[in-house]
Amino acid sequence: MSEKTTLTVRLSGALSEHVASTVGETGSYENVSEYIRDLIRRDKKQVEQERFERLRGELQLAFAQPDSSYEALSAAEVIRRNREK
């Protein structure tokens, strides 16, 4: 089971007004905690998507190389190379 974290955030001005308009009877969320959890989930999803896109780009570059540019490596060599990075 994951550990719970309690956050205290102070907002004022336009940020506070925006949260107030997003939460409660007039907003899309019932409470601030629900809103913050959704923001964090969306941010996490975006970070994961960016990582995936970066990996996809690297793989596309690798697969675009001619077969003659590849070299056979043992598992131990791959592990060693990754540790050096």
Secondary structure, DSSP 8 states (H G I E B T S, - for coil): ------------HHHHHHHHHHBSTTSSBSSHHHHHHHHHHHHHHHHHHHHHHHHHHHHHHHHHS-GGG-----HHHHHHHHHH-
